[in-house]
Amino acid sequence: MLIIHLGASSDTSDENYDSRAIGMAYILGKYNAGISIAKADANGNLKKINADLAQITVPYSGGSVKEGVKVSKCP
């Protein structure tokens, strides 16, 4: 059983994603499903959602670090 807690996250993609889409993107990437989740930009181009587990500094926590999801732009 895989449990993903999206309480701590870091988004360096400059996009807003639904937390369920991020979770699904992580699962599909982790198990090399051969498909990915993407979001269309203003021009209609698809941008893949990259989600990985990482150590995240929780904002406004005084520097508390937790394992969470890091979302980044597709290279």
CORNOR-V606293 format. One line per field, one symbol per residue. phi: phi as a letter, one per 40 degrees, with the letter a starting at -180 (. if undefined). A space follows every 50 residues. Layout:
phi=???
This chain:
phi=.bbbbccbabbbcgbbbcccccccccccccbfcgbabbbccccgccbccb bbcacbcccgbggcbbcabbbbccc
